[in-house]
Amino acid sequence: MRELEREPTCLQVGWLSFAHRISSGNFKGREVVVALQVPDDFPSTPPSGPHVKPRLRPNSSADKHPDRVADSPLGAEWMYLSRPYREPGLKWTTKRGVKGYLDFVTWLLETL
């Protein structure tokens, strides 16, 4: 992550967080904190989805992005974007790794 100019912080065992500035979309210019629960077998398995603070959208049981937002186990000030990793035409592979997942998080936040 540091090679990609992210300074990770350990929130608790298995969880990393980092600051992120949203560069386009509805929340352009907003600084958020992104937390990821990193699976023990990463990079074989990607994180389940990012947790974001502060909340940018209210909870919704909508079935599609960008409206689907859930509570996070990290607390009321966090929102959970339950999104499996995806990129058009691609599935997660170990080649995707940290950069691929961070690119995915960036896309999610820019399309909220």
Buried (B, 14 or more C-beta within 10 A) or exposed (E): BEEEEBEBEEBEEEBBBBEBEBEEBEBEEBEBBBBBBBEEEBBEEBBBBBBBBEBBBEEEEEEEBBEBBBEBEBEEEBBBBEBEBBEEEEEBEEEBEBEBBBBBBBBBBBEB
